[in-house]
Amino acid sequence: MAAATPKKRPLRYPLGSIDDYTDFLLFEELLYQKSFDKGLGGLVGGSSTGEAEKDLAQTFAGLKIKEASKSYANAKAVNTIILPIPGNISDSQAVTYGEDNLNSLAAAAVSAVAKGVQNDNLLSGLGEIMNKVGGAAMGLASDGGMKDPSALFFGSMAANVFGANTSFESLLSRSTGQIINPNLELLFSGVALRQFTFDFNFVPRSAEEGNRVKEIIRTFKIAMSARRSAAGQGLFISAPNVFRLSYKSGSKDHPFLNKFKIMALENMSVNYTASGQYSTYDDGTPVHMQMQLAFKELNPIYAEDYNDVGGVGY
């Protein structure tokens, strides 16, 4: 079956003129673009050049990933859809943090290992590690009023041989009423992708407007659908197209509302009986429909992104 021909004219609901005082939400469908600059370079397949240095450079070039928002900066829209700004619009931003602890003994071990592995003599390096960790343990013991930490350490090992389930830390707590300070800290662990959900109500007032609503729904459905690859006898499927969204005030960007990065349409649902009962016009067009679109941005937001946008930013 031949693919549907993309419609080049803007699809707008409701029908009517848009002037400098009209606010609306603009959807631009863009062809999906790969993130790698030059594919996978030398990572896949054998060497074709026979020159190790050149192959290695090609491999690293293949690993250079472009941020999606920059890749689509000058992309031309396949389809353009203009809809009124829906109610309950909002934006939210989040980063992720996680709890982590590193007690002084572990910190001493990390420092000792980092220096010990640089030692040319393996035995000497291992000895240096043990001496430093042992010295740190004795220092902690004297600070905590404990005379012989090695007794507790080897005691816990011996107890476990006979089926106990204990540790140096638990014996330390039992014998002294103290624990090693875990130095608990909340650490930054990553960024999150933003999600947006929009709800639109369609109440066609004419046959032409009903046809336009049908085209809008169909266009969104086709855009978010994966495509069978022409090569490989259907072995591969291609990614759906993506969207560039923007709040507009006339022909300009909205001076206040948030901006968006390039987004994928993850979920779409249409209720053809939005009034709670089935009712259509003579041509079969439902009298009241509700469409919900759920988008997710392809890239997270970084502080530097705010340098190029106005209003409230992202």
Backbone torsions as a table, in degrees:
resi	resn	phi	psi	omega
1	MET	NA	130.8	-178.2
2	ALA	-70.2	145.1	179.4
3	ALA	-69.3	148.4	179.6
4	ALA	-65.9	139.9	179.9
5	THR	-75.5	121.4	-179.5
6	PRO	-60.6	141.4	179.7
7	LYS	-90.3	126.9	-174.8
8	LYS	-85.5	-25.7	-177.8
9	ARG	-74.0	147.5	176.2
10	PRO	-63.6	137.2	176.1
11	LEU	-101.2	125.1	-172.7
12	ARG	-131.3	139.3	170.7
13	TYR	-140.2	134.3	-5.7
14	PRO	-75.7	164.8	178.1
15	LEU	-68.7	146.6	-179.4
16	GLY	146.4	174.9	-176.8
17	SER	-82.2	153.1	175.0
18	ILE	-120.0	120.9	-179.1
19	ASP	-113.7	-169.0	-175.9
20	ASP	-69.2	-9.1	-178.0
21	TYR	-108.5	5.3	-177.8
22	THR	-92.7	126.3	175.0
23	ASP	-99.7	137.4	-179.4
24	PHE	-155.6	170.2	178.3
25	LEU	-109.1	122.2	-176.3
26	LEU	-101.5	127.2	175.4
27	PHE	-111.3	124.3	176.3
28	GLU	-118.9	117.7	178.1
29	GLU	-81.4	129.3	-177.9
30	LEU	-122.1	143.4	174.9
31	LEU	-64.6	136.2	-178.8
32	TYR	-64.3	138.3	178.3
33	GLN	-122.3	144.7	179.2
34	LYS	-72.0	154.1	-178.0
35	SER	-87.2	-27.6	-179.3
36	PHE	-76.3	141.1	179.7
37	ASP	-64.8	-47.6	-174.3
38	LYS	-134.7	46.1	-179.2
39	GLY	68.4	-149.6	-178.7
40	LEU	-94.5	8.0	176.1
41	GLY	54.2	-131.1	-177.7
42	GLY	-86.2	8.2	-178.9
43	LEU	-72.5	-30.9	-175.7
44	VAL	-112.0	133.4	177.4
45	GLY	85.2	175.1	-177.4
46	GLY	-85.8	176.7	-179.3
47	SER	-77.7	135.2	178.9
48	SER	-107.1	-14.4	-176.4
49	THR	-99.1	-30.1	-176.8
50	GLY	79.7	-0.1	179.6
51	GLU	-109.2	113.5	-173.8
52	ALA	-59.8	-43.2	-177.0
53	GLU	-65.5	-41.5	-178.6
54	LYS	-68.4	-38.5	177.9
55	ASP	-64.6	-39.9	179.9
56	LEU	-65.4	-41.3	178.3
57	ALA	-63.2	-38.9	179.0
58	GLN	-65.3	-38.5	179.2
59	THR	-62.6	-47.3	179.8
60	PHE	-66.7	-32.7	175.8
61	ALA	-64.5	-36.4	178.4
62	GLY	-67.3	-25.8	-179.5
63	LEU	-85.5	-2.2	179.5
64	LYS	-74.8	115.4	-175.8
65	ILE	-104.7	130.6	176.3
66	LYS	-90.9	143.1	174.9
67	GLU	-69.5	134.4	-173.7
68	ALA	-57.1	-42.2	-177.1
69	SER	-59.8	-34.4	178.3
70	LYS	-78.5	-31.3	179.6
71	SER	-64.9	-32.3	-176.9
72	TYR	-97.2	8.7	-173.5
73	ALA	-54.7	-42.0	-176.9
74	ASN	-110.6	16.3	-178.1
75	ALA	-70.3	140.6	178.3
76	LYS	-89.1	142.0	-176.9
77	ALA	-73.9	135.5	173.3
78	VAL	-76.5	-42.6	176.9
79	ASN	-138.8	149.6	178.8
80	THR	-127.4	129.5	-179.0
81	ILE	-126.6	132.3	-179.3
82	ILE	-117.0	120.1	179.9
83	LEU	-130.5	153.3	177.5
84	PRO	-64.2	150.6	177.8
85	ILE	-65.8	121.8	-176.3
86	PRO	-75.8	171.8	176.2
87	GLY	-79.1	165.3	176.9
88	ASN	58.0	40.0	176.1
89	ILE	-79.3	143.8	-179.1
90	SER	-160.3	166.6	171.9
91	ASP	-136.2	151.1	177.8
92	SER	-141.4	150.4	-178.2
93	GLN	-136.3	141.8	-176.7
94	ALA	-146.4	148.9	168.4
95	VAL	-126.9	161.7	-176.1
96	THR	-110.3	138.8	176.0
97	TYR	-126.4	154.0	177.7
98	GLY	-138.6	147.4	177.4
99	GLU	-75.4	141.9	179.7
100	ASP	-148.7	147.3	176.7
101	ASN	-133.8	151.6	178.9
102	LEU	-148.4	101.3	-179.8
103	ASN	-75.9	170.7	-172.7
104	SER	-65.7	-34.8	177.3
105	LEU	-63.4	-44.6	179.7
106	ALA	-65.1	-39.0	178.8
107	ALA	-63.3	-40.5	178.0
108	ALA	-64.2	-39.2	178.9
109	ALA	-64.4	-42.6	179.2
110	VAL	-60.9	-46.1	-179.8
111	SER	-63.4	-41.1	-178.9
112	ALA	-67.4	-42.0	179.5
113	VAL	-63.9	-42.0	-178.6
114	ALA	-59.5	-37.1	179.7
115	LYS	-83.7	-35.3	-176.8
116	GLY	-67.7	-36.1	-178.4
117	VAL	-70.7	-15.5	177.3
118	GLN	-85.4	-6.4	-179.7
119	ASN	-75.0	131.4	-179.3
120	ASP	-65.8	-31.4	-179.5
121	ASN	-93.2	114.8	-175.1
122	LEU	-60.7	-47.8	-178.4
123	LEU	-63.7	-41.2	178.6
124	SER	-64.0	-38.6	179.0
125	GLY	-64.7	-42.5	178.3
126	LEU	-64.9	-39.9	178.4
127	GLY	-63.5	-40.1	179.0
128	GLU	-63.0	-40.9	178.9
129	ILE	-61.6	-48.2	-177.8
130	MET	-63.5	-40.4	-179.4
131	ASN	-64.0	-42.1	-177.4
132	LYS	-69.8	-43.3	179.3
133	VAL	-65.4	-40.8	178.4
134	GLY	-63.4	-42.0	177.9
135	GLY	-62.7	-39.2	178.2
136	ALA	-64.6	-39.6	179.7
137	ALA	-64.5	-41.9	179.3
138	MET	-65.7	-36.3	177.6
139	GLY	-64.4	-42.0	178.2
140	LEU	-65.6	-37.9	-179.3
141	ALA	-63.2	-44.0	-179.4
142	SER	-66.6	-36.5	177.1
143	ASP	-65.4	-34.7	-176.9
144	GLY	-91.0	2.0	178.8
145	GLY	79.8	17.6	-179.3
146	MET	-103.6	130.0	-173.1
147	LYS	-78.0	-44.2	-172.1
148	ASP	-135.2	90.0	179.9
149	PRO	-67.1	-26.3	-179.0
150	SER	-64.2	-31.7	178.9
151	ALA	-62.6	-42.6	178.0
152	LEU	-68.2	-38.6	-177.5
153	PHE	-63.5	-52.1	-179.2
154	PHE	-71.6	-27.6	175.4
155	GLY	-64.2	-40.2	178.5
156	SER	-66.4	-37.4	178.7
157	MET	-65.8	-42.7	-179.4
158	ALA	-65.7	-39.9	-180.0
159	ALA	-63.0	-37.3	-179.3
160	ASN	-69.9	-27.5	176.5
161	VAL	-62.1	-33.7	-178.5
162	PHE	-94.0	21.8	172.8
163	GLY	93.4	3.4	177.3
164	ALA	-75.2	163.1	177.7
165	ASN	-128.2	78.5	-176.1
166	THR	-133.4	176.8	-177.4
167	SER	-146.8	168.7	177.5
168	PHE	-59.3	-41.7	-178.2
169	GLU	-64.7	-40.7	-178.9
170	SER	-69.3	-39.3	176.9
171	LEU	-66.2	-35.4	176.8
172	LEU	-62.3	-42.7	178.9
173	SER	-66.1	-40.6	179.2
174	ARG	-64.5	-40.7	-172.5
175	SER	-85.6	-29.6	-175.9
176	THR	-120.4	-11.8	-175.8
177	GLY	72.7	19.5	-178.1
178	GLN	-129.0	160.0	171.4
179	ILE	-129.4	159.4	175.5
180	ILE	-72.0	130.3	-179.5
181	ASN	-56.6	116.6	-177.2
182	PRO	-76.5	-7.7	-178.2
183	ASN	50.9	51.9	-179.1
184	LEU	-63.5	134.4	-178.1
185	GLU	-148.0	146.2	175.7
186	LEU	-90.0	118.7	-174.9
187	LEU	-115.4	143.4	176.3
188	PHE	-64.4	129.9	-176.1
189	SER	-124.4	-9.2	178.4
190	GLY	165.9	177.7	179.4
191	VAL	-112.4	166.3	-178.2
192	ALA	-126.2	152.8	176.7
193	LEU	-92.0	137.3	-178.2
194	ARG	-82.2	149.6	177.1
195	GLN	-123.4	146.3	179.2
196	PHE	-135.6	138.3	177.0
197	THR	-125.1	131.1	-179.2
198	PHE	-123.9	138.4	177.6
199	ASP	-117.4	128.0	-179.8
200	PHE	-124.4	138.6	175.4
201	ASN	-105.6	131.5	177.4
202	PHE	-114.6	122.4	175.0
203	VAL	-130.3	83.1	-175.3
204	PRO	-59.3	135.3	-179.0
205	ARG	-105.3	-0.9	179.2
206	SER	-157.6	167.1	178.0
207	ALA	-63.2	-38.2	179.6
208	GLU	-64.7	-42.2	179.6
209	GLU	-68.1	-35.0	176.0
210	GLY	-62.5	-42.1	177.6
211	ASN	-65.0	-35.8	179.5
212	ARG	-67.1	-40.0	177.0
213	VAL	-61.8	-41.5	178.9
214	LYS	-61.8	-42.1	178.7
215	GLU	-64.8	-40.2	-179.6
216	ILE	-62.7	-48.0	179.9
217	ILE	-61.7	-44.7	-179.1
218	ARG	-63.4	-40.5	-178.7
219	THR	-63.9	-44.0	177.7
220	PHE	-62.5	-42.1	-178.3
221	LYS	-63.3	-43.4	-180.0
222	ILE	-67.2	-41.2	-176.3
223	ALA	-63.1	-37.1	-176.5
224	MET	-85.9	-1.4	-177.2
225	SER	-90.7	139.9	175.0
226	ALA	-68.0	156.9	-177.4
227	ARG	-118.7	139.0	175.5
228	ARG	-70.3	134.0	179.9
229	SER	-73.9	138.8	-179.9
230	ALA	-67.9	-29.5	-179.9
231	ALA	-93.3	159.6	173.0
232	GLY	81.2	16.8	176.6
233	GLN	53.3	40.6	178.7
234	GLY	77.6	12.2	-179.3
235	LEU	-69.7	-31.0	-178.0
236	PHE	-115.7	156.0	171.3
237	ILE	-126.8	146.4	-177.7
238	SER	-94.9	151.4	-178.6
239	ALA	-65.6	148.4	175.3
240	PRO	-64.6	166.9	175.6
241	ASN	-73.5	165.7	-178.2
242	VAL	-119.0	177.2	-173.8
243	PHE	-131.3	145.5	170.6
244	ARG	-111.2	116.2	-177.2
245	LEU	-107.2	147.0	176.3
246	SER	-157.5	137.2	171.4
247	TYR	-79.2	132.2	-176.7
248	LYS	-121.1	150.2	170.2
249	SER	-126.7	97.0	-170.0
250	GLY	68.7	-130.7	-179.3
251	SER	-91.9	-1.5	-176.7
252	LYS	-107.4	161.1	174.0
253	ASP	-65.0	146.8	179.9
254	HIS	-61.9	133.8	-173.3
255	PRO	-74.3	-11.4	-174.6
256	PHE	-122.7	-48.4	-169.7
257	LEU	-63.4	162.6	-174.8
258	ASN	-67.9	158.6	176.6
259	LYS	-100.3	166.1	-179.4
260	PHE	-124.7	150.4	164.4
261	LYS	-90.9	172.8	-180.0
262	ILE	-58.6	137.7	-173.4
263	MET	-130.0	154.7	173.4
264	ALA	-103.7	140.9	176.0
265	LEU	-85.7	104.8	-175.2
266	GLU	-85.3	-33.7	-174.8
267	ASN	-149.6	141.1	179.2
268	MET	-142.0	132.8	176.6
269	SER	-136.7	143.7	-179.3
270	VAL	-129.1	127.0	175.3
271	ASN	-103.3	113.8	-176.7
272	TYR	-87.9	-1.4	175.8
273	THR	-128.2	58.5	-173.1
274	ALA	-65.6	-21.1	178.8
275	SER	-85.6	-1.7	178.0
276	GLY	96.9	-2.9	177.6
277	GLN	-149.0	154.2	-177.4
278	TYR	-77.3	125.1	178.9
279	SER	-156.3	131.3	-177.9
280	THR	-134.7	165.4	171.2
281	TYR	-81.7	178.2	-176.5
282	ASP	-61.0	-29.7	-179.0
283	ASP	-88.1	5.4	177.8
284	GLY	93.4	-3.8	179.3
285	THR	-70.6	124.9	177.1
286	PRO	-59.8	145.2	-176.5
287	VAL	-78.5	-22.3	-179.7
288	HIS	-147.4	121.5	179.3
289	MET	-128.2	152.5	176.3
290	GLN	-130.7	128.8	-179.4
291	MET	-116.9	132.3	176.4
292	GLN	-118.4	129.3	-180.0
293	LEU	-119.4	130.2	178.3
294	ALA	-116.4	115.9	-177.9
295	PHE	-111.4	155.4	171.3
296	LYS	-137.3	135.1	-179.4
297	GLU	-70.2	147.1	-179.0
298	LEU	-76.9	-24.1	-177.6
299	ASN	-133.7	150.7	176.7
300	PRO	-75.2	169.6	179.1
301	ILE	-92.3	133.5	176.1
302	TYR	-118.1	157.7	-177.3
303	ALA	-58.1	-36.1	-178.0
304	GLU	-65.9	-22.2	-178.9
305	ASP	-64.3	-24.5	-177.1
306	TYR	-75.4	-11.6	-179.5
307	ASN	-67.0	-24.5	-172.1
308	ASP	-108.8	5.9	-177.9
309	VAL	-128.3	153.5	179.1
310	GLY	-104.0	-162.6	-179.9
311	GLY	62.0	-141.2	177.7
312	VAL	-82.0	-0.3	-178.3
313	GLY	79.9	-140.9	-179.2
314	TYR	-87.6	NA	NA
